[in-house]
Amino acid sequence: MSTICLDGAWSLTSPQHPEISVPITLPGDNYHALMNAEVIEDPYHGVNEKDVQWVAQSEWIIERTFEISAEQLACQFLDLHLSRVDTLATISINGNSVFTCSNMFRVHRIDLKRFLREGDNRIQVHFARVDIEAKRRAQQLPFPIPSSMGANNQLPHMNLIRKTQCHSGWDWGICLVVSGIYDSIQIQQVKQIRLEQVKTEQNWLPNGGVEVLVTVVHQSVAGVPIEVNFGSQNMNLLSSADGITTARFYEESPNLWWPVGYGDQPLYQLRVSTDEQEICKRIGLRRLELNNETDNIGSAMEFRVNGFPIMSKGANWIPVDAMPSKQTAKRYETLLRSAVDANMNMIRVWGGGQYESDYFYELCDELGLLVWQDMMFACSLYPSTPEFIADVEPEIRDQIQRLRDHACIALWCGDNEVIGALNWYDESRNNRDKYAVNYDRLNRKLNDIIVQEDPSRCFWPSSPCNGGLDFGDAWHEDNRGDMHFWDVWHSGGSFDAYLGIKPRFCSEFGFQSWPSFAEVKTFVPEDDWNVTSPTFESHQKNNSGNSIITEMFTRYFRFPKGFEQMLYLSQVQQAIAIKTGCEYWRAQSPICRGMLFWQLNDNWPVSSWSSIEYSGRWKQLHYHARRFYSPVYCPFVETEDAITVHLSNNSRENRQVAGRVVRVDWHGEILGEWPIAMELKADQNIIAWQLPKAEWEFDEHSSFFHVTIEATGSDVNQNTWFTEPKFKSLNLQRANIQVEVDGDSILLTSDKPAFFVHLEHDGVGRFSDSSFTLLSGEMKRVRYLGEDKALMLESLRVYDLSNSY
């Protein structure tokens, strides 16, 4: 099409550092360019973070030249398309200031024609310091608006700047206050008519058919041909003088879009073209609703797609990388496919990050991942002044217009934990009414804008919250709305605290681990291989993180015998914590209809709550999630008088299930065996087996229970239950695990039962299974799914719990 692309090579300079002039590749950021030019060391390695803070205390200029022809100058408009400009930027053409940005989340279109000339033209973008502007804005507020400081936000008043909040640090994130442009930069030629936006509306009919209304918004010019293609259908229209032209398509038997695990994800191609401009989208046809009906417990929190109730299973998403230059399509695909491979069907885009790239949402459409979309407000209070709302309103409109046609979007959520933040600061605690009114004013504005732009979806005020206009304690009330449950990590609760609640939807809960030994080798010098070394502590952003991990060791385990085993055991511990909550809540279906643990990914190598390390390597938690999120799963649930196995079917099909439960002693002898064989109905959760405590509690420390099942259409799954949660009290026998290689498979056997048997190597390729129970006398075949097989064979390590101390 008739566009001029300005992606690629630019130059980067700083008025405060005239000696610096280096190349920068756009889309991209200044930190990454400086690192590539060897002006700074890798901020992620060692303790380098502290040595690169001067970059954020400087202004930066990026510039390049481009050519314009006489033919291009003859166009009616030459529109510069800009988005994700970070953040306080002045754009100049040939020395003339043409535009100023103050909000990273805006989508801009600027006509450059009057500033351009035939031949070479110079474009320059000058980025101002956000810390100085944040302080200036704070001084102008009618009353103080406090923000989270410390591990979250190392720069004061960042809540006043419309920029990714975690750029200034978080309790898992490095402080890199980056500048740059993170989307493609295009100049669009407009000859007759400007094509502005395209939106769709699905009107479902009683006979199961659907009318798809396509609205084309354009410059108010009549009579220009517009071609609209939807699926196999085509319409040729003439533009309307009022700037809105519509096309209607009818699908009598639509191919329905479903979340992954519930059906397929067919996408209809939509293409609108006029005057050598085009907008292309892929549309999933589906009905979506959020069921909040009152019941005898409180009120439901259940997504329904095409009329079917969905068990939402997934994790929270943070930006892929602290240096946006490294947020590549390949890494998006690796992370999102890893989510699907772990049987997740929902991702929550957290409000302290960013509205994600177009590619993210396109992949979620393809993969069937529902998206809980926060607006970008998190863990602080925010102003509701006319100036702040004037900055926010076009941002919200831009983003809803950009994203509303994606089938994956399930919910628009106002913020992350801002209702809770009313209780975090002296100012708001001492004058709660004023700050609650301030919050409500901004939140109602978000609601009004979103309802105008997308009435097809629910607006959820905050995560967590109990519902509209309810400022209650959603951290501890589990009978309605969504819940954030942090009693185990932040409040020091034991793992069985997860068994004390039955949330309707738990959208945040988590437990930290340290990185794997393989990950540690990539950023920690060998002389710092100690969990309290300077490097390790600089990569632990939660003030109590190392203490909590270590203290929990002493509660549940015999203390690990060295640094490497400490890393391994921290990931065992994390997996146990999250598995405890997820399998219990899954067994409460349909009371609980959602669980999204914190967090899926890391934006740099760090100790954190993630299930996937910065490199893309799966932690043990992610392997466990693949099992406890599988379409058919077998949770153990202890009652007052029995141990039970539930069968839970999160799909639309009936499943034949076959398997067995065994009771095994620590030497591997089977003390009891019970078969399971039954048909499990769609969306069914039942007790499939139980054993009274009277039959085993007199010698409860002498054995464990293990279940394996196979369901039609699913892989073999397993689960293990220990009669005593404190492993340090159990008489575990030292397991001797034999490892053989058979092509792309690894064969494992053990003379004694082995628990949390985990395979690791120094590459990033994953295995078909890991962190599993290996019964004595049984052979486990694990396939290697990576490409670096030679490195895997050279560096393969196999861990298990009995050999960790």
Rosetta blueprint (number, residue, H / E / L):
1 M L
2 S L
3 T E
4 I E
5 C E
6 L L
7 D L
8 G E
9 A E
10 W E
11 S E
12 L E
13 T E
14 S E
15 P L
16 Q L
17 H E
18 P E
19 E E
20 I E
21 S E
22 V E
23 P E
24 I E
25 T E
26 L E
27 P L
28 G E
29 D E
30 N H
31 Y H
32 H H
33 A H
34 L H
35 M H
36 N H
37 A L
38 E L
39 V L
40 I L
41 E L
42 D L
43 P L
44 Y L
45 H L
46 G L
47 V L
48 N H
49 E H
50 K H
51 D H
52 V H
53 Q H
54 W H
55 V H
56 A H
57 Q H
58 S L
59 E L
60 W E
61 I E
62 I E
63 E E
64 R E
65 T E
66 F E
67 E E
68 I E
69 S L
70 A H
71 E H
72 Q H
73 L H
74 A L
75 C L
76 Q L
77 F E
78 L E
79 D E
80 L E
81 H E
82 L E
83 S E
84 R L
85 V E
86 D E
87 T L
88 L L
89 A E
90 T E
91 I E
92 S E
93 I E
94 N L
95 G L
96 N E
97 S E
98 V E
99 F E
100 T E
101 C E
102 S L
103 N E
104 M L
105 F L
106 R L
107 V E
108 H E
109 R E
110 I E
111 D E
112 L L
113 K H
114 R H
115 F H
116 L L
117 R L
118 E L
119 G E
120 D E
121 N E
122 R E
123 I E
124 Q E
125 V E
126 H E
127 F E
128 A L
129 R L
130 V H
131 D H
132 I H
133 E H
134 A H
135 K H
136 R H
137 R H
138 A H
139 Q H
140 Q H
141 L L
142 P L
143 F L
144 P L
145 I L
146 P L
147 S L
148 S L
149 M L
150 G L
151 A L
152 N L
153 N L
154 Q L
155 L L
156 P L
157 H L
158 M H
159 N H
160 L H
161 I L
162 R E
163 K L
164 T L
165 Q H
166 C H
167 H H
168 S E
169 G E
170 W E
171 D L
172 W L
173 G E
174 I E
175 C E
176 L L
177 V L
178 V L
179 S L
180 G E
181 I E
182 Y L
183 D L
184 S L
185 I L
186 Q E
187 I E
188 Q E
189 Q E
190 V E
191 K L
192 Q L
193 I L
194 R L
195 L E
196 E E
197 Q E
198 V E
199 K E
200 T E
201 E E
202 Q E
203 N E
204 W E
205 L L
206 P L
207 N L
208 G L
209 G L
210 V E
211 E E
212 V E
213 L E
214 V E
215 T E
216 V E
217 V E
218 H E
219 Q L
220 S L
221 V L
222 A L
223 G L
224 V L
225 P E
226 I E
227 E E
228 V E
229 N E
230 F E
231 G L
232 S L
233 Q E
234 N E
235 M E
236 N E
237 L E
238 L E
239 S L
240 S L
241 A L
242 D L
243 G L
244 I E
245 T E
246 T E
247 A E
248 R E
249 F E
250 Y E
251 E E
252 E L
253 S L
254 P L
255 N L
256 L E
257 W L
258 W L
259 P L
260 V L
261 G L
262 Y L
263 G L
264 D L
265 Q L
266 P L
267 L L
268 Y E
269 Q E
270 L E
271 R E
272 V E
273 S E
274 T E
275 D L
276 E L
277 Q E
278 E E
279 I E
280 C E
281 K E
282 R E
283 I E
284 G L
285 L E
286 R L
287 R L
288 L E
289 E E
290 L E
291 N E
292 N L
293 E L
294 T E
295 D L
296 N L
297 I L
298 G L
299 S E
300 A L
301 M L
302 E E
303 F E
304 R E
305 V E
306 N L
307 G L
308 F E
309 P E
310 I L
311 M L
312 S E
313 K E
314 G E
315 A E
316 N E
317 W E
318 I L
319 P L
320 V L
321 D L
322 A L
323 M L
324 P H
325 S H
326 K H
327 Q L
328 T L
329 A H
330 K H
331 R H
332 Y H
333 E H
334 T H
335 L H
336 L H
337 R H
338 S H
339 A H
340 V H
341 D H
342 A L
343 N L
344 M L
345 N L
346 M E
347 I E
348 R E
349 V E
350 W L
351 G L
352 G L
353 G L
354 Q L
355 Y L
356 E L
357 S L
358 D H
359 Y H
360 F H
361 Y H
362 E H
363 L H
364 C H
365 D H
366 E H
367 L H
368 G L
369 L L
370 L E
371 V E
372 W E
373 Q E
374 D E
375 M L
376 M L
377 F L
378 A E
379 C L
380 S L
381 L L
382 Y L
383 P L
384 S L
385 T L
386 P H
387 E H
388 F H
389 I H
390 A H
391 D H
392 V H
393 E H
394 P H
395 E H
396 I H
397 R H
398 D H
399 Q H
400 I H
401 Q H
402 R H
403 L H
404 R L
405 D L
406 H L
407 A L
408 C L
409 I E
410 A E
411 L E
412 W E
413 C E
414 G L
415 D L
416 N E
417 E L
418 V H
419 I H
420 G H
421 A H
422 L L
423 N L
424 W L
425 Y L
426 D H
427 E H
428 S H
429 R H
430 N H
431 N L
432 R H
433 D H
434 K H
435 Y H
436 A H
437 V H
438 N H
439 Y H
440 D H
441 R H
442 L H
443 N H
444 R H
445 K H
446 L H
447 N H
448 D H
449 I H
450 I H
451 V H
452 Q H
453 E H
454 D L
455 P L
456 S L
457 R L
458 C L
459 F E
460 W E
461 P L
462 S L
463 S E
464 P L
465 C L
466 N L
467 G L
468 G L
469 L L
470 D L
471 F L
472 G L
473 D L
474 A L
475 W L
476 H L
477 E L
478 D L
479 N L
480 R L
481 G L
482 D L
483 M E
484 H E
485 F L
486 W L
487 D L
488 V L
489 W L
490 H L
491 S L
492 G L
493 G L
494 S L
495 F H
496 D H
497 A H
498 Y H
499 L H
500 G H
501 I L
502 K L
503 P L
504 R L
505 F L
506 C E
507 S E
508 E E
509 F L
510 G L
511 F L
512 Q L
513 S E
514 W L
515 P L
516 S L
517 F H
518 A H
519 E H
520 V H
521 K L
522 T L
523 F L
524 V L
525 P L
526 E H
527 D H
528 D H
529 W L
530 N L
531 V L
532 T L
533 S L
534 P H
535 T H
536 F H
537 E H
538 S H
539 H L
540 Q L
541 K L
542 N L
543 N L
544 S L
545 G H
546 N H
547 S H
548 I H
549 I H
550 T H
551 E H
552 M H
553 F H
554 T H
555 R H
556 Y H
557 F L
558 R L
559 F L
560 P L
561 K L
562 G L
563 F H
564 E H
565 Q H
566 M H
567 L H
568 Y H
569 L H
570 S H
571 Q H
572 V H
573 Q H
574 Q H
575 A H
576 I H
577 A H
578 I H
579 K H
580 T H
581 G H
582 C H
583 E H
584 Y H
585 W H
586 R H
587 A L
588 Q L
589 S L
590 P L
591 I L
592 C L
593 R L
594 G E
595 M E
596 L E
597 F E
598 W L
599 Q L
600 L L
601 N L
602 D L
603 N L
604 W L
605 P L
606 V L
607 S L
608 S E
609 W L
610 S L
611 S L
612 I E
613 E L
614 Y L
615 S L
616 G L
617 R L
618 W E
619 K L
620 Q H
621 L H
622 H H
623 Y H
624 H H
625 A H
626 R H
627 R H
628 F H
629 Y L
630 S L
631 P L
632 V E
633 Y E
634 C L
635 P L
636 F E
637 V E
638 E E
639 T L
640 E L
641 D L
642 A E
643 I E
644 T E
645 V E
646 H E
647 L E
648 S E
649 N E
650 N L
651 S L
652 R L
653 E L
654 N L
655 R E
656 Q E
657 V E
658 A E
659 G E
660 R E
661 V E
662 V E
663 R E
664 V E
665 D E
666 W L
667 H L
668 G L
669 E L
670 I E
671 L E
672 G E
673 E E
674 W E
675 P E
676 I E
677 A E
678 M E
679 E E
680 L E
681 K L
682 A L
683 D L
684 Q L
685 N E
686 I E
687 I E
688 A E
689 W E
690 Q E
691 L E
692 P E
693 K H
694 A H
695 E H
696 W L
697 E H
698 F H
699 D H
700 E H
701 H H
702 S H
703 S E
704 F E
705 F E
706 H E
707 V E
708 T E
709 I E
710 E E
711 A E
712 T L
713 G L
714 S L
715 D L
716 V L
717 N E
718 Q E
719 N E
720 T E
721 W E
722 F E
723 T L
724 E L
725 P L
726 K L
727 F H
728 K H
729 S H
730 L L
731 N L
732 L L
733 Q L
734 R L
735 A L
736 N L
737 I E
738 Q E
739 V E
740 E E
741 V E
742 D E
743 G L
744 D L
745 S E
746 I E
747 L E
748 L E
749 T E
750 S E
751 D L
752 K L
753 P L
754 A E
755 F E
756 F E
757 V E
758 H E
759 L E
760 E E
761 H L
762 D L
763 G L
764 V L
765 G L
766 R L
767 F E
768 S L
769 D L
770 S L
771 S L
772 F E
773 T E
774 L E
775 L L
776 S L
777 G L
778 E L
779 M L
780 K E
781 R E
782 V E
783 R E
784 Y E
785 L L
786 G L
787 E L
788 D L
789 K H
790 A H
791 L H
792 M H
793 L H
794 E H
795 S H
796 L L
797 R E
798 V E
799 Y E
800 D L
801 L H
802 S H
803 N H
804 S L
805 Y L
